Amino acid sequence: MFIFQWLNNQLLKMEWLSNLIKLLVENVFGLSVQERIGGSIHFFIYDVIKIFILLSVLIFAISYIQSYFPPERTKKILGRFNGISGNILGALLGTVTPFCSCSSIPLFIGFTSAGLPLGVTFSFLISSPLVDLASVLLLASIFNWKIAIAYVVVGLVLAVLGGTIISKLHLEEYVEPFVYGNKSADVEQEELTVKDRLAFGKEQVLSIIKKVWLYILIGVGIGAAIHNWIPESVISAILGQDKWYSVLIATFVGVPMYADIFGTLPIAEALVAKGVGLGTALSFMMGVTALSLPSMIMLKQVVKPRLLWTFFGLVTVGIIFIGYAFNAFGYIFI
């Protein structure tokens, strides 16, 4: 247990890095990390470096695994399952695709055009931006393993339930006709060598980092401001655990934004440090990643309003429920 805790602190939480940045701030910049400016600089540099290191390593590893499951193979695997088993598999496959909500929509179109059940593709669409292997380790590095695993479980349950309900409602007619007409040819995939897979992993790291670096910097910057500049009394007055509406505010505040889960984690970290309920912080994070306005605009191009609002309503209700549940039982995970 001691060895596991030490590895967790050094490899995931990177306490060694925190100590190095503290030395930098205090001995080079001449500032105290206990004061606002020094604390903000420490928070920003430490979180940015930690997230980029973890993200690069994790995306590389996940992409290497993902190279065994190209879209054509994934469609064939999903096509073998129907009903709840298909929804579960769709949600699980979403966890190995480190995409934001907008990036997931082209795959959603491809899966739907290939004839996969609508509910299965929506389980994938909900799960892909919300839960991935990288976010699990990053959550563990910021909070702890209990919270990380619980987040993954509720995210998968939401994806499976959302896809199942959409399947039971038989809303296929509310998908735009061009999606079904956009048949993709099943191209036989060449067998990749180890060198090819390593190159693919490197390309994915560079591609995803290019897409998310700005959101990470913005998210860490906001997190540093919340952590060191906004009084706890102000945050508690709006999002305190004793406020019944805090989860609702956090969920809907996240909707107009657009960021990857990696950019929202530092904000959630700072909110919890200021006394905001764990469920409220997670609701904000999930609202940003799963219900962002840009992704809704993109999805509107491929589905009709009834299906769009059904999807939005199911995910919103699910996120709010998860938020209140974590606030009520969050003490279990601390």
Disulfide bonds with the S-S distance in Angstrom:
none
